[in-house]
Amino acid sequence: MKNRFLLVMLTVLFTVLVACSNEGAESKKDGDSSDYPNKPIEVVVPVGAGGDTDLNTRITAKYLEKELGDSIVITNIEGSGGSTGIKEVLSKKPDGYTALAYHNAMLVNNIYGLADYTAEDFKYAGIGILDQSNTFLVSEKSEYKDLDSLIAYAKENPGKVKVATEVGAMTHLQILEFQQKTGVEFNIVDAGGASEKITALLGGRVDIVPTSLGLVKDYVESGEMIPLGVIAEDRLEGAPDVPTFKEQGVDMAIDKVFYWAFHPDTPDDVIEVFSEALEKVAENEDFIEEIQKNMLTSQFYSSEETKEKLNEITEHDKEVYDNQ
Amino acid sequence: MFELLLDGINSVFTFKIILLIVAGVFLGLVFGSIPGLTATMAIAICLPITYGMDSVAGMSLLMGLYIGGVSGGLIPAILLKLPGTPSSIATTFDGYPMAQKGEAGKAFTYAITASFFGGLISIIALMLIAPPLGRVALQFGPFEFFAIVVFSLTLISSLSGDSIIKGILAAALGIVFGMVGSAPIDAFPRFTFGFDSLDAGFDLLPVLIGLFAVSEILITAEQKVKNNKKKKMNKIQYRVKLKEFLSQKWNFLRSTLMGLGIGILPGIGGGTANIIAYATAKNVSKTPEEFGKGHPGGVVASESSNNAAIGGALVPLISLGIPGDTVTAMLLGGLVLHGLQPGPMLIQNHGDVVYGIFAALIIANVLMALFLFLGMRVFVKLLSIPQQILLPIIFILCVVGAFGVNNRIFDVGSLIFFGIIGYFMIKGKVPLTPLVLGFILGPILETNLRRGLMLSEGSFVPFLTEPIAAVFLLLTVFSIGLKLFMNYRKKVSG
């Protein structure tokens, strides 16, 4: 009996120790940038586990660990469109041991007036993954199978075509831009995140779901859903049969960029180390093959290029938002 | 189908995978039994480990964790009146009074048996009819969800204890707390008073653990720890007669089906299933006044429904690729990382893995029951640990768990805040469960009302004319009417 009790106590103690050890390690010494990294790097993913942001970050992190020689701990800090996690990164010490992994949505928060940070408020290690598979998806029972027939139908029935989005998400801006460029008027309805939107389409409650082709390739393969086109400059290698929006006369191309950001006061040489590792990962054959399965493109953008790219996206998004 | 299952069982019957399931179930039970630590956390911690394994092995570990994590909560629920996980809140209502009467052993036997068979039935349903069941779930849109939630809220009357007014007050308070943070749909921050930390609102786990565990610890601390007069442990009865079990068969069946159904609907989840199944069992029972005083039916309802919700939650994940809660969202991530896209093609393209998962679930379910039966004589000894030692440890674990949700110290603050609220509510004899229901269901209600109005372009008519929604709203009116009528009759005859 005594032994058993001891065992229980030891387990408890162990749990507490493990839980506390991270904290202890962080406060022990301030990272000396010359031997960065010398302890695990915490990467904040400001959305829940299981989505594409989380997955892409985890896949990249797996390869990054090998290049950096230290482990990467991913923590999901969800809430209010990512801003809870983003603010958490800004509140941490600028020593390079807390990074943010996210995508375009961060910029949207500011445009919608929901957050006060912009692309200028961070330093970037770079971009590793591009998602150019943004698409408008319809059900197999849909009356329109391409953009021409959709536009014709929507013009005849203004405000009747139900398009699913989450207000404030990237897809909302895509719909606004589509309306502006084609002169149609949709009924934009909120249907939640990626998987909830698919539920709504399968249940016949909405007509169009803007999403990434990589997330729904199974449904496309089974024929239950049809992509009306990809919103990109060129057709995708993984889906050569799907025409681009541009080919169909709608001048839109959207890159969803997955970047790695740091607190703005982080030393440049630390970011340089991370950036070099990211570049190597982006050129790694195994990595490229792994993400291609999900219709993603591997492309490296340096620190400066990333900032430029994000500013470019912000300007474009702002224009769309202001024109509505 | 049967051959496929045999193949699946074959593929998991290797030493390594069985060991992984054993480890998963054990670790899951530990996480489940500690208030503050949950199945979600166990899976989050182990998910990265599974990346290095092949897909069947990785998923087997996760299934073990899932089943163990949901089941472990019954241990502290019965012994200490602390729900180990949100799934075992209702287990405390009758499990703890049973333990107080010296029937802890019997309560365990009821709970473990109900968990085992509830889990088993839901796994079988998952294997046999996942695709059609998944399609049924698709029929539930904003109108239907709105109606279901309205109906569920009427259950507050059965969970209110002595005073319905206090119950409604608690539920309203829960709805208000649920509104704190970014509003659904437009993300406009409400009730944040300028604090950035409140932007994301209160997380469910600190709210639950604060209300049910921290408050209970405060109450016990106040009652000046009565030097645990060693209760006569020797005479604990574990055997439950078959006849006693069979008297619960309809209750068991109903609760299992409810758990399965609630599990299938994305977004409601196991944390609510046990409360709703409990309230229904009480409503239907011929002796509702016995509930809350140590009625085995309460334990059976809660524990069969929460385990049945596991199979339910996996239905839309496996058949449609749609995760219904945080656990299944992580399982989705785990599958995708192994190159498997859950969805309509999963069973066709990767039947071996799917049936491997089914086999792992069955084995994990058996192991869960085995571990709990073997362990229950040990768990009971927990009671002999002096409370002044046990409770502070539990409190620390609650804090660790609250911090672990989002790695934010803010959540620890809200844990303590809700602990204090819970303490005053217990003092004022205000029931806690309606607050939890309001907190969970309020945001679902609002989101679906607003989404429904967007779909219908502002018209309320579809809420009444969509068939499924109409049925639930009619049930709501009927159940309120019945309650009023019965109260009236009681008054007249009394």
Interface residues (C-beta under 8 A of the other chain):
Chain A: M1 R4 F5 T11 V12 T15 V16 A19 G48 A49 G50 G51 D54 L55 R58 I59 K62 I74 T75 N76 I77 E78 G79 S80 G81 S83 T84 K87 E88 Y112 L114 G159 K162 V167 G168 N187 I188 V189 D190 A191 G192 S195 E196 I198 T199 A200 L202 G203 R205 V206 V216 K217 D218 Y219 E221 S222 E224 K293 N294
Chain B: V30 I34 A44 L47 P48 Y51 A137 L138 Q139 F140 G141 P142 G181 S182 I185 D186 A187 F188 P189 D196 D199 A200 G201 P266 P316 L320 G321 I322 P323 T326 A329 M330 L331 L332 G333 V336 L337 G339 Q341 P342 G343 P344 M345 L346 V378 K381 I385 I393 I396 L397 V400 F403 G404 N406 N407 R408 T447 R450 R451 M454 L455 E457
